[in-house]
Amino acid sequence: MRCKRYRSTRTVPLLVAGVAAAVSLSAPTPATAAAAEGPLRPYAQQKLTWQRCGADVPEALQCATLKVPLDYGDPGGRTIDLAISRLKASSAKERRGVLLLNPGGPGEPGLTLPADPILRIPDAVKRQYDLIGFDLRGAGQSSPVSCGLTPDEQSNTPYKDETFAKDVEQARTVAEKCRAKAGDKLPHLTTRNAARDMDVIRTALGEKKISYLGVSYGTYLGAVYTQLFPQRADRFVLDSSTDPTRVYRGMFQDMAKAAEQAFTRWTEWAAARHATYGLGGTPAEVRKTYWDLIARANREPVHIEGQALTGDGIRADNSTFFHVRKATEWIAGLKKAAENGNAEGKSPAPSNTPGQAEESKEAKEADDNYVSVAWSFMCADTRTWSHDPEQYRREAIRDRARYPLYGDFAANITPCAFWKQGSEPQTEIDNTASALMVQNEWDSQTPLFAARAMHRALRGSRMLTVSGGEGHGVLYAPGGNSCADKAATAYLTTGRLPAEDLTCRASAG
């Protein structure tokens, strides 16, 4: 479920008072924002007290807390805290403004992202922008929510006829736990409100516009901001975009479709290297080897890297086959472990796949914030979730046949089936705001066809596709794509979009 690229370093109208601030905050105005007037004026005039974020982050990264309305329809009512950070531009002379950063999720903490060493933003960008991190409302240090979920309640399970009734009850339990612990906040944990929070950040920082770099879910948040505040969006970079018409159930099902496409590509790659990996000399033989392994592991788990993996456990990560070399090494290692009488085996697992070290049970029990926030946003953002368990059953059976690799995971019932609706309908994205979109061809969480849908909705955007690029997230990462990085840096530093859509080639290796 975790849709993000970067892990933050840490030890998933202006009318009379009383009128919906949702209207005031979405009405474009000249340089002085509506948020600086009327019922939202106190939020725009907040004095930020900056201090060091913590001993484990660079001293230059400063943090502050500001207040935002829990309900923008009642700006004089209850408030929540929003944790933000700032890494000042390195050149006062060249400084242009602020660049807000979002790592994805929804709900991945982003407070320390400006100083995270994994995000290698070039010096040319750092000279021009204060880098601004923030924790999404409800997440991290921004009035965090917790539903008190157990590790099992945070997990994703495949559809099975014999366990569906149990899955329904678990989904219901998660929704009830969240309602009991954070019910007053849940209707207002939405992307529309998070975008409004970003605009409060803008006004509190004294900026006329903001620039933005968002990854994964962060692309949807950025798109919603451009829809609500088109005149305040400066230079927006969207890395690995969602389909704004498919949030969120459709997004999960799209992951299953993309996984099947990646699996087909992988069988061809592995078959061409049968002499090295021994998985089969044709794509059909490789496919059979894999499914034989899954069936065997469901009968008797495969022991590898300190874990006992069932076939469902092997299938649980939809991202495995988007990295063809790593996936081949992983499956070959599993096959060898199974053939060796289930002796303890070793195999380099692909990133985020079963077989890697995971958080302890105690750690998961202590921190369910990410999953709590993720479900809160995903369930409240849209009113398209069915409340009929039998519809989930029908779609799961259909997708299990259509996309056998992951369809039964992606289409199974979720807590959203029992969630109370959010405070507003889903945002329709359709505007001409300037944006640069960057996308790998083989992305497991936000497939290329999903990013193209966002590109169509953002009619002022240009899209850069990394041909052959593997994995979720492109920009400013270790071992990333220099061609894409240069294009993003050029846009952020000059404001000039490419004249047409571009293609970069995947980096060697």
C-alpha positions in Angstrom: 0.0 0.0 0.0 2.9 2.3 0.5 3.2 4.6 -2.4 6.2 6.8 -1.9 9.7 7.3 -3.1 11.8 8.8 -0.4 11.9 7.8 3.2 12.4 10.7 5.5 15.2 10.2 8.0 13.6 9.4 11.3 14.9 7.0 14.4 3.0 3.1 5.5 -14.1 33.3 -0.1 -13.6 35.3 0.4 -16.9 35.9 2.1 -18.3 36.8 5.4 -17.3 34.7 8.4 -19.1 31.4 8.6 -19.2 30.8 4.8 -17.2 27.8 3.7 -13.5 28.6 3.5 -13.3 25.9 0.9 -14.7 28.5 -1.5 -12.4 31.3 -0.4 -9.4 29.1 -0.6 -10.1 27.9 -4.1 -10.9 31.3 -5.6 -7.9 32.6 -7.5 -6.9 36.2 -6.5 -4.1 38.6 -7.4 -0.8 38.6 -5.6 -2.4 38.9 -2.2 -4.1 35.6 -1.4 -7.6 35.2 -0.2 -6.1 33.2 2.7 -4.6 36.5 3.9 -8.0 38.1 4.3 -11.3 37.3 5.9 -11.8 34.4 8.3 -8.4 32.9 7.3 -6.4 36.0 8.0 -5.2 34.9 11.4 -3.6 31.8 9.8 -1.8 33.9 7.2 -0.4 36.3 9.8 1.1 33.6 12.1 4.6 34.3 13.3 6.8 31.3 12.8 9.4 30.4 15.5 12.2 28.5 13.8 14.5 26.2 15.8 16.7 23.3 15.1 14.7 20.2 14.1 16.7 17.8 16.1 20.2 16.4 17.0 20.0 13.8 14.3 19.6 16.2 11.4 21.8 19.0 10.0 21.8 22.2 12.1 20.9 24.2 9.0 17.5 22.5 8.9 15.1 24.5 11.0 11.6 23.5 12.1 8.4 25.4 13.1 4.8 24.7 13.8 1.8 26.5 12.5 -1.9 26.3 13.1 -4.4 25.4 10.4 -8.1 24.8 10.6 -9.2 21.2 11.0 -12.2 22.1 8.9 -11.8 24.8 6.4 -15.5 25.1 6.3 -15.3 26.4 9.9 -12.0 28.4 10.0 -12.9 29.8 13.4 -13.3 26.4 14.9 -10.8 23.7 16.0 -7.3 23.9 14.8 -4.5 21.3 14.3 -0.7 21.7 14.2 1.3 21.5 11.0 5.0 20.7 11.3 7.1 22.4 8.7 10.9 22.7 8.1 13.1 25.0 6.1 16.6 24.7 4.6 17.4 28.2 3.4 18.6 29.0 -0.1 22.4 29.0 -0.1 22.5 32.3 -2.1 20.5 35.3 -0.9 21.3 37.0 -4.2 20.0 34.2 -6.4 17.0 33.2 -4.1 13.8 32.9 -6.1 11.3 31.5 -3.5 10.3 28.3 -1.8 10.2 24.7 -3.1 7.8 22.5 -1.1 8.7 18.8 -1.0 6.4 15.8 -0.6 7.7 12.2 -0.4 4.4 10.4 -1.1 2.2 8.1 0.9 -0.3 9.5 1.6 1.2 10.1 5.0 5.0 9.5 4.6 6.6 12.0 6.9 8.4 14.7 5.0 9.6 17.0 7.7 13.3 16.2 7.4 13.2 15.6 3.6 15.0 18.8 2.7 18.1 17.5 4.5 17.7 13.8 3.6 20.9 12.5 1.9 18.9 10.2 -0.3 17.3 13.2 -2.0 20.2 14.7 -3.9 18.8 18.1 -5.0 21.5 19.9 -7.1 23.3 23.0 -5.7 21.8 25.1 -8.6 18.3 24.4 -7.2 19.4 24.9 -3.5 20.9 28.3 -4.4 17.5 29.5 -5.7 15.0 28.0 -3.2 14.3 27.5 0.4 13.5 23.8 0.6 10.4 23.4 2.6 9.4 20.0 4.2 6.2 19.3 6.0 4.3 16.4 7.6 0.9 15.9 6.0 -2.0 16.7 8.4 -2.4 13.7 10.7 1.1 12.3 9.9 4.4 12.5 11.7 4.5 15.5 13.9 1.4 17.2 12.4 -1.2 16.4 15.0 -0.7 12.7 14.3 -3.5 10.2 14.3 -3.3 6.5 15.3 -6.0 3.9 15.0 -4.3 1.5 17.4 -3.9 -1.1 14.6 -2.1 -4.5 15.2 0.4 -5.6 12.6 -2.2 -8.0 11.1 -4.6 -5.1 10.7 -2.0 -3.2 8.8 -1.3 -6.0 6.3 -2.7 -6.6 2.8 -4.2 -10.0 2.1 -5.2 -11.8 -1.1 -8.8 -12.7 -1.8 -9.8 -16.3 -1.0 -13.3 -17.6 -0.9 -12.7 -19.4 2.4 -11.2 -16.3 4.2 -13.3 -13.5 2.7 -15.7 -13.3 5.7 -12.7 -12.8 7.9 -11.3 -10.1 5.6 -14.6 -8.3 5.7 -14.6 -8.3 9.5 -11.0 -7.1 9.6 -11.8 -4.2 7.2 -14.8 -3.3 9.4 -12.6 -3.5 12.6 -10.0 -1.2 11.1 -12.6 1.4 10.2 -14.3 1.1 13.6 -11.0 1.5 15.4 -10.1 4.6 13.4 -13.5 6.1 14.0 -13.3 5.4 17.7 -9.8 7.0 18.1 -9.9 9.8 15.5 -13.4 10.0 14.3 -13.6 13.8 14.6 -10.6 14.3 12.4 -11.3 11.6 9.7 -13.7 13.6 7.5 -11.1 16.4 7.2 -8.0 14.3 6.4 -8.2 14.9 2.7 -6.0 15.9 -0.1 -8.1 19.1 -0.7 -7.4 20.2 2.9 -3.7 19.2 2.6 -3.5 21.5 -0.5 -5.1 24.3 1.5 -2.6 23.6 4.2 0.1 24.1 1.6 -1.4 27.5 0.8 -1.4 28.5 4.5 2.3 27.5 4.5 2.8 29.8 1.5 1.1 32.8 3.2 2.9 32.2 6.5 6.2 32.2 4.7 5.2 35.5 3.0 5.4 34.1 -0.6 3.2 35.0 -3.5 3.7 31.6 -5.1 5.2 28.2 -4.4 7.2 25.8 -6.4 6.8 22.1 -5.7 8.4 18.7 -6.0 6.1 15.8 -5.3 6.6 12.1 -5.7 3.9 9.3 -6.1 0.9 10.4 -4.0 2.6 13.8 -3.9 1.9 14.2 -7.6 -1.8 14.0 -6.8 -1.5 16.5 -4.0 0.4 18.8 -6.3 -2.2 18.4 -9.0 -5.0 19.3 -6.5 -3.1 22.4 -5.5 -2.8 23.5 -9.1 -6.6 22.9 -9.4 -7.5 25.0 -6.3 -4.8 27.6 -6.6 -3.7 27.9 -10.2 -2.4 31.5 -9.9 -0.2 30.6 -6.9 1.5 27.5 -8.5 4.9 28.4 -9.9 7.2 25.6 -11.0 5.7 22.2 -10.3 7.6 18.9 -10.8 5.6 15.7 -10.5 7.7 12.5 -10.2 5.8 9.2 -10.8 2.2 10.3 -11.2 -1.1 8.8 -10.2 -4.1 8.7 -12.5 -6.4 11.4 -10.9 -9.5 9.7 -12.2 -8.6 6.4 -10.5 -8.0 7.3 -6.9 -7.9 5.1 -5.1 -9.5 1.7 -5.7 -8.8 2.0 -9.4 -5.2 2.8 -8.6 -4.8 -0.4 -6.7 -6.3 -2.4 -9.6 -4.1 -0.6 -12.0 -1.1 -1.8 -10.0 -2.3 -5.4 -10.6 -2.6 -4.7 -14.4 0.9 -3.2 -14.5 2.3 -6.1 -12.5 1.0 -8.5 -15.1 2.7 -6.5 -17.9 6.0 -6.4 -15.9 5.8 -10.2 -15.3 5.5 -10.9 -19.0 8.5 -8.7 -19.7 10.4 -10.5 -16.9 9.7 -14.0 -18.3 11.3 -12.9 -21.6 14.3 -11.4 -19.9 14.9 -14.5 -17.7 14.4 -16.9 -20.5 17.1 -15.2 -22.5 19.4 -15.9 -19.5 18.5 -19.5 -18.8 22.1 -20.6 -18.9 22.8 -18.3 -16.0 19.7 -18.6 -13.8 18.1 -21.9 -14.9 14.5 -20.7 -14.8 13.5 -21.9 -18.3 14.5 -21.5 -21.9 11.3 -19.9 -23.0 8.9 -17.3 -21.5 6.4 -20.1 -21.1 8.9 -22.3 -19.2 9.9 -19.4 -16.9 6.2 -18.7 -16.2 5.7 -22.4 -15.3 8.7 -22.4 -13.1 7.4 -19.4 -11.2 3.9 -20.8 -10.7 5.2 -24.2 -9.7 7.3 -22.5 -7.1 4.3 -20.6 -5.8 2.2 -23.8 -5.5 5.0 -25.6 -3.7 5.5 -22.7 -1.3 1.8 -22.7 -0.5 2.1 -26.4 0.4 5.4 -25.9 2.4 6.9 -22.5 3.0 10.3 -21.7 1.5 12.9 -20.7 4.1 15.1 -17.9 3.0 16.8 -14.9 4.6 15.4 -15.9 8.0 11.8 -16.0 6.8 9.3 -18.7 5.9 7.6 -17.6 2.8 4.3 -19.0 1.4 3.4 -18.6 -2.2 1.1 -15.8 -1.2 4.0 -14.2 0.7 6.1 -14.3 -2.4 3.4 -12.7 -4.4 2.6 -10.0 -1.8 4.8 -7.3 -3.3 3.5 -6.1 -6.7 6.9 -4.4 -7.4 9.1 -7.5 -7.7 9.1 -8.0 -11.4 9.7 -4.3 -12.4 13.4 -4.9 -11.7 14.2 -7.8 -14.1 17.7 -8.6 -12.9 16.9 -8.4 -9.2 13.7 -10.4 -9.7 15.5 -13.1 -11.5 18.1 -13.4 -8.8 15.4 -13.5 -6.2 13.3 -16.2 -7.8 16.4 -18.3 -8.7 17.4 -18.1 -5.0 13.9 -19.2 -3.9 13.8 -22.0 -6.3 17.2 -23.2 -5.1 16.1 -23.0 -1.5 13.0 -25.1 -2.2 15.0 -27.7 -4.2 17.5 -28.0 -1.4 14.9 -29.6 0.9 14.0 -26.2 2.3 17.4 -25.6 3.8 18.0 -22.0 4.8 18.7 -20.1 1.6 20.1 -16.7 0.7 19.0 -14.5 -2.2 19.3 -10.8 -2.9 15.7 -9.7 -2.6 14.5 -6.8 -4.8 13.8 -3.6 -2.9 10.6 -3.7 -0.8 10.1 -7.4 -1.5 9.3 -10.2 1.1 12.6 -11.7 2.3 14.1 -8.4 3.4 14.3 -7.4 7.1 11.1 -5.8 8.3 10.2 -3.8 11.3 9.6 -5.8 14.4 6.1 -6.6 15.6 6.7 -4.3 18.5 7.7 -1.4 16.3 4.7 -1.8 14.1 2.4 -2.0 17.0 4.0 1.2 18.4 3.6 3.1 15.2 0.6 2.6 13.0 0.5 6.3 12.0 1.5 5.8 8.4 -1.2 3.2 7.8 -3.8 5.1 9.8 -3.1 8.3 7.8 -3.0 6.4 4.5 -6.4 4.8 5.0 -7.8 8.1 6.3 -6.9 10.0 3.1 -7.7 7.2 0.7 -11.1 6.6 2.2 -12.1 10.2 2.7 -10.7 11.7 -0.6 -13.3 10.1 -2.8 -16.9 8.9 -2.5 -16.5 6.1 -5.1 -15.8 3.3 -2.6 -18.5 0.7 -2.6 -20.1 -0.2 0.8 -21.2 -3.6 -0.5 -18.8 -6.4 0.4 -20.2 -8.5 -2.4 -19.0 -6.0 -5.0 -15.5 -6.5 -3.7 -15.9 -10.2 -3.8 -17.1 -10.1 -7.5 -14.2 -7.7 -8.5 -11.6 -9.8 -6.7 -12.8 -13.0 -8.4 -12.7 -11.2 -11.7 -9.2 -9.7 -11.2 -7.8 -12.9 -9.8 -8.5 -14.4 -13.2 -7.5 -11.3 -15.2 -4.3 -10.5 -13.3 -3.2 -13.7 -11.4 0.0 -12.3 -10.1 -1.5 -9.6 -7.9 -5.2 -9.1 -8.8 -6.6 -10.9 -5.7 -4.5 -8.6 -3.5 -5.4 -5.4 -5.3 -9.2 -6.0 -5.5 -9.8 -7.4 -2.1 -12.0 -5.5 0.4 -10.5 -2.5 2.3 -11.5 -0.5 5.4 -12.9 2.1 3.0 -15.9 -0.1 2.5 -17.0 0.9 6.1 -15.6 4.4 6.2 -17.8 7.5 6.6 -17.5 9.8 3.7 -15.1 12.8 3.7 -16.1 16.4 4.0 -16.1 17.1 0.2 -16.3 15.3 -3.1 -13.2 14.3 -5.0 -11.3 17.0 -6.9 -11.6 16.8 -10.6 -8.2 17.7 -12.2 -8.5 19.7 -15.4 -6.3 22.7 -15.8 -3.5 24.3 -17.8 -1.0 24.9 -15.0 2.6 24.5 -15.9 4.2 21.3 -14.7 7.0 18.9 -15.6 6.1 15.3 -15.2 8.8 12.6 -14.9 8.1 8.9 -15.2 9.9 5.6 -15.5 8.5 3.2 -18.1 8.4 0.4 -15.6 6.9 1.7 -12.4 5.1 -0.6 -10.1 3.1 1.8 -8.0 2.2 4.5 -10.6 2.3 2.8 -14.0 3.1 4.7 -17.1 -0.5 4.5 -18.4 -1.6 6.2 -15.1 1.0 9.0 -15.5 -0.2 9.6 -19.0 -3.7 10.1 -17.7 -2.4 12.8 -15.3 -0.6 14.3 -18.3 -3.9 14.6 -20.1 -5.6 16.2 -17.1 -2.8 18.7 -16.6 -3.0 20.2 -20.1 -0.2 22.7 -19.5 2.3 19.9 -18.5 5.2 18.3 -20.3 6.1 14.7 -19.7 9.5 13.1 -19.6 9.5 9.4 -19.9 12.6 7.3 -19.0 12.5 4.5 -21.6 13.4 1.3 -19.9 13.5 3.0 -16.5 12.7 0.6 -13.7 11.2 1.3 -10.3 9.1 3.9 -8.5 10.5 7.4 -8.5 13.1 8.9 -10.9 14.6 12.2 -9.7 17.6 13.1 -7.6 18.1 9.6 -6.2 21.4 7.6 -5.9 22.1 5.8 -9.1 19.3 7.8 -10.8 18.9 9.1 -14.3 21.1 12.1 -15.1 19.1 13.0 -18.2 15.9 13.3 -16.2 17.7 15.1 -13.4 19.1 17.7 -15.8 15.7 18.4 -17.3 14.1 18.9 -13.9 16.9 21.1 -12.7 16.7 23.2 -15.9 13.0 23.7 -15.4 13.3 24.6 -11.7 16.1 27.1 -12.3 14.9 28.7 -15.5 11.1 28.1 -15.5 11.2 27.0 -19.1 9.3 23.8 -19.9 10.5 21.7 -22.8 8.8 22.6 -26.1 7.4 19.0 -26.3 7.4 15.8 -24.4 10.8 14.2 -23.9 12.3 10.7 -23.6 15.4 9.8 -21.7 17.1 6.4 -21.8 17.5 4.3 -18.7 20.9 4.6 -17.1 23.3 1.7 -17.8 22.9 -1.1 -15.3 
